[in-house]
């Protein structure tokens, strides 16, 4: 309770006297608010212990030892002043009564959860996914007679493999004509997944697992050494001391609706069922934890195996024997703080330097500008999130890295985080350094970016599908303003007109302008900009709120008709 809730406080003494007719206070001590300072509050509290035995004299209370300055002092006081617990008389134990019937849906669900036996989730067994290689396929992006089509997007379909018993994606998928013009390589990797996986994932999603596993089965060319900070990577001879090779990565560039989260969870599950029982899932926001748990449990796994890193204080060991560690880029960038190691080192210590499990970089574009570059106003420093992502990749050369983003990079500079694709410094692309790669792609413009995407797909390192809008119909719903809405709009417009007409006088009163002209150009510009921005946002929200009832009625009518 609050520190003032004490028998020594005259305001509460009478209440405590009444209490001691049925029970007795055996211990009471205040706790200094400074004890809770690191939790964001300094409000003083009080610990009071009450026994269920009437007091001999209701007006007599134990003497409080004072205000504890820390938890250790409080524990000492409890040990010294708190009497032993009263013995329990079995003859007076009241049998528990059944709870009253729930009167709400939430109450019913809570009662059912208490009374129902806990279901033990049986972990699925891993079965190698069976598929067949297709030797000859009609080339994507062509018409039936072999001519190249002039469409911007082409319908997506599996080209190099066929997965028997799989189902098509619920919504038709498409890919760009440039991506459709090349076929992926013929894979040999067979992921280990539950036997019912064909009921949980579409053929397009299963294809992603095959090619991700195929990419993760290989290594980038060359050997490298990594310094203790995980920042500096240098080329080295194959037989050099502490030389490492980096495992190849994979990039999922699918758009909304294709199921990037479900595919990410399935990649982790594939590794899980092969004995690699630790994984890391990094995303943009901690609010996406529930999405990750949903996708993981949808594959038949225990959702609570996806555990947030925030449960483990920085500098403390991660005590999970196995599981999927979920964290955000903002958390990942936490640097060393005295004796507390950085978040990256904390994760590396949990995984081990020889870790060969899955790491998912969800919303990977959050690591853009990982290496810095040139901006419109000069040099741009590398982002802390990008550097943290690179450190994790450098520290775990054997990890199976998957980048996930519908918008991988706004510029070629922002692809610095995707080192595991081997875009430079390897054998697959003719660029020895990242700088050469950036210079060449920038010189080639959009055409070069398309060629890059095609080459990555041809190597089996990249996939980018999106939902098709084929068959989608558009309807213009008109909302007629009611007289009351018109009156409301006019009233607000009149209020803003008064502010607009009085803005010059207000700036003159604030010494921004004067009789001789503008005295502070920046302040005047900022004031007018703030007013116009607020006006646009306000009326935008106002009109949206007025139109919403009509929109809801239209949506409800469509749902009742059977449209989803």
ABEGO torsion letter per residue (X at the ends): XBAABBAABAAAAAAAAAAAAABBBABBBBBBAAAAAAAGBABBBBBBBBBBBBBABAABBBBBAEBBABAAAAAAAAAAABBBBBBBBAAABBBBBBBBBBABAAAAAAAAAAABBBBBBBBBBBBBBBBBBBABBBBBGBBAAGBBBABABBBBBBAABBBBGBBBBABBBBBBAAAAABBBBBBABBBBBBAAAAAABBAAAAAAAAAAAAAAABBBBEBBBBBAAGABBBBBBAABBGBBBBBBBBBBABBBGAGAAAAAAAAAAAAAAAGBABBBBBBABAAAAAAAAAAAAAAGBBAAABBBAAABBBGBBBABABEBBBBBAAAAABBBBEABBBAAAAAAAAAEAABABBBBBBGAAAABGAAEEBBAAEBBBBBAAAAAAAAAAAABAABBBBBBBABABABAAAAAABAAAGABGBAABABABAAAAAAAAAAAEAAAAAAAAAAAAAAGABBBBBBBABGBBBBBBBBBBBAAAAAAAAAAAAAAAAAAAAAAAAAAAAGABBAAEBABAAAAAAAAAAAAAAAAAAAAAAAAAAAAAAAAAAAAAAAAAGBX
